[in-house]
């Protein structure tokens, strides 16, 4: 009985345990199946059916291989075995199995219904509704991948959305883009608004709540922030703006903040709207008649130069359009610059220029001009980043007939307003004082008429290019005042004992005043026949040199006798032939007939009433021989004019032309010269052309990158450069031919006259001709590479000796010089800036300074004032930061040649000091791959030079970085580029490519007061400097057996069914036991 009872109790416990297990299994089955179904439903909602990794899922099979015979045994009795064959993979696909990284989760994307649910109801008052819509979006934050509902609505889901936020609000406030155009980039939107006359920049009329404010945070004339005004007080204006550090936020500005560029009046829409029933019909306007009165054209170049043209009725046929383009051809622009310098006069130079080509085209594509007699009003507006800084502005027109000044134009550094009857290239130039680095000494009072002091305000002096070839002409007994200026704070003197020679018999020097940094002296001409003692090749009769103590600055003077003769040139004389185009038909007036300060009277009978004598001056009016014509008068049928022999040159005479009754005649006026220079070339020969860079050439470099926090970083680097080697130095004459070199021999008394023979084997100086003192390192003011002598081992005796130059040339032959040199470049300063809502903010913690030590070949480095690298040549050699450029070209013109000759202490060669100032831009981009990994080299990117068509192609690295390399700019100018990704969707159909194109303008300008230092300003047309490209992989639902969710749902159902069957069987067994 007890056994039966124990059996029953045990059976009851077993059944209870079995029931619990069954319930647990059933619960687990239901839970697993339900959870799988839920997850699959969520995933299916968030994903598409295709992978977007761009790679086909594939596993190699036998079909992917082929067997190839590799046996080279040609014996007919040989039978191939397995070893004679090789199995090779011929499949073009890569083995790949889709993982989670092959799909993208787009569940975070919103639908229109999502954001429309946040829009409040509208009142019908445009300004009020716009504020209400904007405030309804407060606090919205973009996604981690840069997604915003405003970009999604606009069509650029991951783009910068500051302007797109305003467009979104305008749309949902029921303000049409016909009333206020929509935009996505702030600057381009600014242009649209201005074109429709909606942009109010005159802040005398204050904006109101509901208007749209535009901000120019860096004050470059291009707006970069916009928002909707929702609060105004007496002192502040508050706006609601999008994309403020990735969210919709409130930004407050002072009412008088200079960053406020202007606003768009939305309230004006409310003021102009009239209820439909109150509209008063107006009389129809004869639009054809109105349009016939006036036609306007407007276009903008790639660099931002805006051209507005107003044409009167009948000037153009119907269908004519206007196009404008930047002109960057240096040879074309040089024509206008040369004309500007000629018109500007002595000691002036062109500071900058901009050129634009204006073209009108008919409906068939043919270029057309305005109808005859139709004057066209033109306005050329120069963007702020390109505006010229100069003293005098001029406008020139260049066409097939040459270059001519547009005389009645109103020209400034920012615009040119004028009328024209023909169109082609127009050039705006700005001229100003010659750079101080070109001037060695200058005068404060002199006989040379109306003069200007270019180094002191309000002065009355005259800047003068001065050297032995162009000495200052001083009459016996006359005096001038000469000023010397230094920046070392020391007291200096000017005296007539230079290079160990005594010129006191030629000129007298009296000190008027001497204070730290400035000395003023009076110089009087004493004798036109005395020599400097002891005699030398730098002093002939009446020639003297005075010098500024402690410097290399000298001033050459030639004292001449005071004759003041009067000469008459009678063009009616039969001794002056009619000019027939030959050199021999030009009549010569020689040096022994005309002297310095002599008066020349020109007379003759003109061919017609308008004919007067005309003289042709040299390129530089400051060194011309003849004064302006004066005292024009008539004696019966004869015309007479006077001029004075004002200048002195040893070469290049001037020619006077006169269209007489007998025909066109020409007379050449030959200047005074010293027989030494022409009778014996020996003394004119010089022997070297040296080069150094003033104060270290400055390179500025600008680059952009995405920071670690996805913020935009701009890096500006200042480099310093030094000449490390001279590859070649080629000297050219004014006809652009290489100058003649000579062999020179001397007698035993040294610098006495010897033989001078042409040496046609020498074409210039080369690397082996140059040497520098190893004790003078880069950074030393005396560091230079010289070709005057070299130190080397004499093969005759093995002794280290100095060898002088054996290459001689005539200074007067040299017009310009071209150096090809190697440069060493090291960074000096690095500044980084972060893009914020209000502009570029410097990251002071990242400010870097470098101090190179060329002797120890190491460097020091500071970050934010804290030294982080000491001068350890082992761990931190200078080569770590130094860049080397093997070939950089300097083309140095006549002004440099004159300065170089004057800088050489004894005028035995040319000592060039150049400013190697270069700006650079480091172009790059960032690649992102959504739901996919970058492998490096996956995608190709292009940097396109719009003007030249040159394309640079680069691929990304594994981190998504794309580097195009640095572009150097050596002269001011505007350059236009596109940056884009190559769309390879035809070969990778599962990838959605980013088709964004960055439109970049680089404006290279000279920084005022830096001696020619250049800075490149980079502008992106859509105000987007991220240079970021994001590609997407198309997403598929995971393929779990080929049936989508059905197999999994079936498996879940099977588990549930199995659990139910198990339960049924157990219950049935229980009943059997009960029985």
Secondary structure as the mmCIF struct_conf table of DSSP 4:
data_model
#
loop_
_struct_conf.conf_type_id
_struct_conf.id
_struct_conf.beg_label_comp_id
_struct_conf.beg_label_asym_id
_struct_conf.beg_label_seq_id
_struct_conf.end_label_comp_id
_struct_conf.end_label_asym_id
_struct_conf.end_label_seq_id
HELX_RH_AL_P HELX_RH_AL_P1 UNK A 2 UNK A 46
BEND BEND1 UNK A 49 UNK A 50
BEND BEND2 UNK A 53 UNK A 54
STRN STRN1 UNK A 58 UNK A 58
HELX_RH_3T_P HELX_RH_3T_P1 UNK A 62 UNK A 64
STRN STRN2 UNK A 65 UNK A 69
TURN_TY1_P TURN_TY1_P1 UNK A 76 UNK A 77
HELX_RH_3T_P HELX_RH_3T_P2 UNK A 82 UNK A 84
STRN STRN3 UNK A 85 UNK A 89
BEND BEND3 UNK A 93 UNK A 93
HELX_LH_PP_P HELX_LH_PP_P1 UNK A 94 UNK A 95
STRN STRN4 UNK A 96 UNK A 96
HELX_RH_3T_P HELX_RH_3T_P3 UNK A 100 UNK A 102
BEND BEND4 UNK A 103 UNK A 103
TURN_TY1_P TURN_TY1_P2 UNK A 107 UNK A 108
HELX_LH_PP_P HELX_LH_PP_P2 UNK A 109 UNK A 111
HELX_RH_AL_P HELX_RH_AL_P2 UNK A 112 UNK A 116
TURN_TY1_P TURN_TY1_P3 UNK A 117 UNK A 118
HELX_LH_PP_P HELX_LH_PP_P3 UNK A 119 UNK A 122
BEND BEND5 UNK A 124 UNK A 124
HELX_RH_AL_P HELX_RH_AL_P3 UNK A 126 UNK A 136
TURN_TY1_P TURN_TY1_P4 UNK A 137 UNK A 139
STRN STRN5 UNK A 141 UNK A 141
TURN_TY1_P TURN_TY1_P5 UNK A 144 UNK A 145
BEND BEND6 UNK A 146 UNK A 146
HELX_RH_AL_P HELX_RH_AL_P4 UNK A 149 UNK A 154
TURN_TY1_P TURN_TY1_P6 UNK A 155 UNK A 155
TURN_TY1_P TURN_TY1_P7 UNK A 157 UNK A 158
BEND BEND7 UNK A 159 UNK A 159
HELX_RH_AL_P HELX_RH_AL_P5 UNK A 162 UNK A 172
TURN_TY1_P TURN_TY1_P8 UNK A 173 UNK A 174
TURN_TY1_P TURN_TY1_P9 UNK A 177 UNK A 179
BEND BEND8 UNK A 180 UNK A 180
BEND BEND9 UNK A 184 UNK A 185
HELX_RH_AL_P HELX_RH_AL_P6 UNK A 186 UNK A 195
TURN_TY1_P TURN_TY1_P10 UNK A 196 UNK A 197
STRN STRN6 UNK A 199 UNK A 200
TURN_TY1_P TURN_TY1_P11 UNK A 203 UNK A 204
BEND BEND10 UNK A 205 UNK A 205
TURN_TY1_P TURN_TY1_P12 UNK A 209 UNK A 210
STRN STRN7 UNK A 212 UNK A 215
TURN_TY1_P TURN_TY1_P13 UNK A 217 UNK A 218
BEND BEND11 UNK A 220 UNK A 222
STRN STRN8 UNK A 225 UNK A 232
BEND BEND12 UNK A 234 UNK A 235
STRN STRN9 UNK A 236 UNK A 244
TURN_TY1_P TURN_TY1_P14 UNK A 245 UNK A 246
STRN STRN10 UNK A 247 UNK A 254
TURN_TY1_P TURN_TY1_P15 UNK A 255 UNK A 256
TURN_TY1_P TURN_TY1_P16 UNK A 258 UNK A 259
STRN STRN11 UNK A 260 UNK A 264
BEND BEND13 UNK A 266 UNK A 266
HELX_RH_AL_P HELX_RH_AL_P7 UNK A 267 UNK A 272
HELX_RH_3T_P HELX_RH_3T_P4 UNK A 276 UNK A 278
HELX_LH_PP_P HELX_LH_PP_P4 UNK A 279 UNK A 281
HELX_LH_PP_P HELX_LH_PP_P5 UNK A 283 UNK A 285
HELX_RH_AL_P HELX_RH_AL_P8 UNK A 287 UNK A 293
STRN STRN12 UNK A 294 UNK A 300
TURN_TY1_P TURN_TY1_P17 UNK A 302 UNK A 303
STRN STRN13 UNK A 306 UNK A 312
TURN_TY1_P TURN_TY1_P18 UNK A 313 UNK A 314
BEND BEND14 UNK A 315 UNK A 316
TURN_TY1_P TURN_TY1_P19 UNK A 318 UNK A 319
STRN STRN14 UNK A 321 UNK A 326
HELX_RH_AL_P HELX_RH_AL_P9 UNK A 330 UNK A 344
TURN_TY1_P TURN_TY1_P20 UNK A 346 UNK A 347
STRN STRN15 UNK A 348 UNK A 361
TURN_TY1_P TURN_TY1_P21 UNK A 363 UNK A 364
BEND BEND15 UNK A 365 UNK A 365
STRN STRN16 UNK A 367 UNK A 368
HELX_LH_PP_P HELX_LH_PP_P6 UNK A 370 UNK A 371
TURN_TY1_P TURN_TY1_P22 UNK A 372 UNK A 373
STRN STRN17 UNK A 376 UNK A 381
HELX_LH_PP_P HELX_LH_PP_P7 UNK A 382 UNK A 383
HELX_RH_3T_P HELX_RH_3T_P5 UNK A 384 UNK A 386
BEND BEND16 UNK A 391 UNK A 391
STRN STRN18 UNK A 392 UNK A 399
TURN_TY1_P TURN_TY1_P23 UNK A 400 UNK A 401
STRN STRN19 UNK A 402 UNK A 405
TURN_TY1_P TURN_TY1_P24 UNK A 407 UNK A 408
STRN STRN20 UNK A 410 UNK A 411
BEND BEND17 UNK A 413 UNK A 414
STRN STRN21 UNK A 415 UNK A 420
BEND BEND18 UNK A 421 UNK A 422
BEND BEND19 UNK A 424 UNK A 424
STRN STRN22 UNK A 425 UNK A 433
HELX_LH_PP_P HELX_LH_PP_P8 UNK A 434 UNK A 435
HELX_RH_3T_P HELX_RH_3T_P6 UNK A 436 UNK A 438
BEND BEND20 UNK A 440 UNK A 440
STRN STRN23 UNK A 442 UNK A 445
BEND BEND21 UNK A 447 UNK A 450
BEND BEND22 UNK A 454 UNK A 456
TURN_TY1_P TURN_TY1_P25 UNK A 457 UNK A 458
STRN STRN24 UNK A 462 UNK A 463
BEND BEND23 UNK A 467 UNK A 468
TURN_TY1_P TURN_TY1_P26 UNK A 469 UNK A 470
HELX_LH_PP_P HELX_LH_PP_P9 UNK A 471 UNK A 471
STRN STRN25 UNK A 472 UNK A 475
TURN_TY1_P TURN_TY1_P27 UNK A 476 UNK A 477
STRN STRN26 UNK A 479 UNK A 485
BEND BEND24 UNK A 487 UNK A 488
STRN STRN27 UNK A 494 UNK A 495
BEND BEND25 UNK A 496 UNK A 496
STRN STRN28 UNK A 497 UNK A 498
TURN_TY1_P TURN_TY1_P28 UNK A 499 UNK A 500
STRN STRN29 UNK A 501 UNK A 502
TURN_TY1_P TURN_TY1_P29 UNK A 504 UNK A 506
STRN STRN30 UNK A 507 UNK A 515
TURN_TY1_P TURN_TY1_P30 UNK A 516 UNK A 517
STRN STRN31 UNK A 518 UNK A 525
BEND BEND26 UNK A 528 UNK A 529
STRN STRN32 UNK A 533 UNK A 533
BEND BEND27 UNK A 534 UNK A 534
STRN STRN33 UNK A 536 UNK A 536
TURN_TY1_P TURN_TY1_P31 UNK A 537 UNK A 538
STRN STRN34 UNK A 539 UNK A 539
TURN_TY1_P TURN_TY1_P32 UNK A 541 UNK A 542
STRN STRN35 UNK A 543 UNK A 548
TURN_TY1_P TURN_TY1_P33 UNK A 549 UNK A 550
BEND BEND28 UNK A 551 UNK A 552
STRN STRN36 UNK A 554 UNK A 560
STRN STRN37 UNK A 566 UNK A 570
TURN_TY1_P TURN_TY1_P34 UNK A 571 UNK A 572
BEND BEND29 UNK A 573 UNK A 573
TURN_TY1_P TURN_TY1_P35 UNK A 574 UNK A 575
BEND BEND30 UNK A 576 UNK A 576
HELX_LH_PP_P HELX_LH_PP_P10 UNK A 577 UNK A 579
BEND BEND31 UNK A 581 UNK A 582
HELX_RH_3T_P HELX_RH_3T_P7 UNK A 583 UNK A 585
BEND BEND32 UNK A 586 UNK A 586
STRN STRN38 UNK A 587 UNK A 589
TURN_TY1_P TURN_TY1_P36 UNK A 591 UNK A 593
TURN_TY1_P TURN_TY1_P37 UNK A 596 UNK A 597
STRN STRN39 UNK A 599 UNK A 605
STRN STRN40 UNK A 606 UNK A 606
BEND BEND33 UNK A 607 UNK A 608
TURN_TY1_P TURN_TY1_P38 UNK A 609 UNK A 610
STRN STRN41 UNK A 614 UNK A 616
BEND BEND34 UNK A 619 UNK A 620
HELX_RH_3T_P HELX_RH_3T_P8 UNK A 621 UNK A 623
BEND BEND35 UNK A 625 UNK A 625
STRN STRN42 UNK A 626 UNK A 626
HELX_LH_PP_P HELX_LH_PP_P11 UNK A 627 UNK A 629
STRN STRN43 UNK A 630 UNK A 635
TURN_TY1_P TURN_TY1_P39 UNK A 636 UNK A 637
STRN STRN44 UNK A 638 UNK A 644
STRN STRN45 UNK A 645 UNK A 645
BEND BEND36 UNK A 650 UNK A 651
STRN STRN46 UNK A 654 UNK A 660
TURN_TY1_P TURN_TY1_P40 UNK A 661 UNK A 662
STRN STRN47 UNK A 663 UNK A 669
HELX_LH_PP_P HELX_LH_PP_P12 UNK A 670 UNK A 672
HELX_RH_AL_P HELX_RH_AL_P10 UNK A 675 UNK A 679
HELX_RH_3T_P HELX_RH_3T_P9 UNK A 681 UNK A 684
STRN STRN48 UNK A 685 UNK A 686
STRN STRN49 UNK A 689 UNK A 693
TURN_TY1_P TURN_TY1_P41 UNK A 694 UNK A 695
BEND BEND37 UNK A 696 UNK A 696
STRN STRN50 UNK A 697 UNK A 706
TURN_TY1_P TURN_TY1_P42 UNK A 708 UNK A 709
BEND BEND38 UNK A 710 UNK A 710
STRN STRN51 UNK A 712 UNK A 732
TURN_TY1_P TURN_TY1_P43 UNK A 734 UNK A 735
BEND BEND39 UNK A 736 UNK A 736
HELX_LH_PP_P HELX_LH_PP_P13 UNK A 737 UNK A 737
STRN STRN52 UNK A 738 UNK A 738
HELX_LH_PP_P HELX_LH_PP_P14 UNK A 739 UNK A 740
STRN STRN53 UNK A 741 UNK A 744
TURN_TY1_P TURN_TY1_P44 UNK A 748 UNK A 749
BEND BEND40 UNK A 750 UNK A 752
STRN STRN54 UNK A 756 UNK A 759
TURN_TY1_P TURN_TY1_P45 UNK A 760 UNK A 761
BEND BEND41 UNK A 764 UNK A 764
STRN STRN55 UNK A 765 UNK A 766
HELX_RH_3T_P HELX_RH_3T_P10 UNK A 767 UNK A 769
STRN STRN56 UNK A 771 UNK A 771
TURN_TY1_P TURN_TY1_P46 UNK A 774 UNK A 775
BEND BEND42 UNK A 776 UNK A 776
TURN_TY1_P TURN_TY1_P47 UNK A 778 UNK A 779
BEND BEND43 UNK A 780 UNK A 780
TURN_TY1_P TURN_TY1_P48 UNK A 781 UNK A 782
STRN STRN57 UNK A 785 UNK A 786
BEND BEND44 UNK A 787 UNK A 788
STRN STRN58 UNK A 789 UNK A 793
TURN_TY1_P TURN_TY1_P49 UNK A 795 UNK A 797
STRN STRN59 UNK A 800 UNK A 804
STRN STRN60 UNK A 808 UNK A 810
HELX_RH_3T_P HELX_RH_3T_P11 UNK A 811 UNK A 813
BEND BEND45 UNK A 815 UNK A 815
STRN STRN61 UNK A 816 UNK A 836
TURN_TY1_P TURN_TY1_P50 UNK A 837 UNK A 838
STRN STRN62 UNK A 839 UNK A 842
HELX_RH_3T_P HELX_RH_3T_P12 UNK A 844 UNK A 846
STRN STRN63 UNK A 848 UNK A 853
TURN_TY1_P TURN_TY1_P51 UNK A 854 UNK A 857
STRN STRN64 UNK A 858 UNK A 863
TURN_TY1_P TURN_TY1_P52 UNK A 864 UNK A 865
STRN STRN65 UNK A 866 UNK A 869
TURN_TY1_P TURN_TY1_P53 UNK A 873 UNK A 875
BEND BEND46 UNK A 876 UNK A 876
STRN STRN66 UNK A 877 UNK A 877
HELX_RH_3T_P HELX_RH_3T_P13 UNK A 878 UNK A 880
TURN_TY1_P TURN_TY1_P54 UNK A 881 UNK A 881
STRN STRN67 UNK A 883 UNK A 892
HELX_RH_AL_P HELX_RH_AL_P11 UNK A 894 UNK A 903
BEND BEND47 UNK A 904 UNK A 904
TURN_TY1_P TURN_TY1_P55 UNK A 905 UNK A 906
BEND BEND48 UNK A 907 UNK A 909
STRN STRN68 UNK A 910 UNK A 914
STRN STRN69 UNK A 918 UNK A 930
TURN_TY1_P TURN_TY1_P56 UNK A 931 UNK A 931
BEND BEND49 UNK A 932 UNK A 932
BEND BEND50 UNK A 936 UNK A 937
BEND BEND51 UNK A 939 UNK A 939
STRN STRN70 UNK A 940 UNK A 945
TURN_TY1_P TURN_TY1_P57 UNK A 946 UNK A 948
STRN STRN71 UNK A 951 UNK A 955
TURN_TY1_P TURN_TY1_P58 UNK A 958 UNK A 959
BEND BEND52 UNK A 960 UNK A 960
STRN STRN72 UNK A 961 UNK A 969
BEND BEND53 UNK A 971 UNK A 971
STRN STRN73 UNK A 973 UNK A 981
TURN_TY1_P TURN_TY1_P59 UNK A 985 UNK A 987
TURN_TY1_P TURN_TY1_P60 UNK A 989 UNK A 990
STRN STRN74 UNK A 991 UNK A 992
STRN STRN75 UNK A 997 UNK A 1006
HELX_LH_PP_P HELX_LH_PP_P15 UNK A 1007 UNK A 1007
TURN_TY1_P TURN_TY1_P61 UNK A 1008 UNK A 1011
BEND BEND54 UNK A 1012 UNK A 1012
STRN STRN76 UNK A 1014 UNK A 1020
TURN_TY1_P TURN_TY1_P62 UNK A 1021 UNK A 1022
BEND BEND55 UNK A 1023 UNK A 1023
STRN STRN77 UNK A 1028 UNK A 1033
HELX_LH_PP_P HELX_LH_PP_P16 UNK A 1034 UNK A 1035
BEND BEND56 UNK A 1040 UNK A 1043
TURN_TY1_P TURN_TY1_P63 UNK A 1044 UNK A 1045
HELX_RH_AL_P HELX_RH_AL_P12 UNK A 1046 UNK A 1074
#
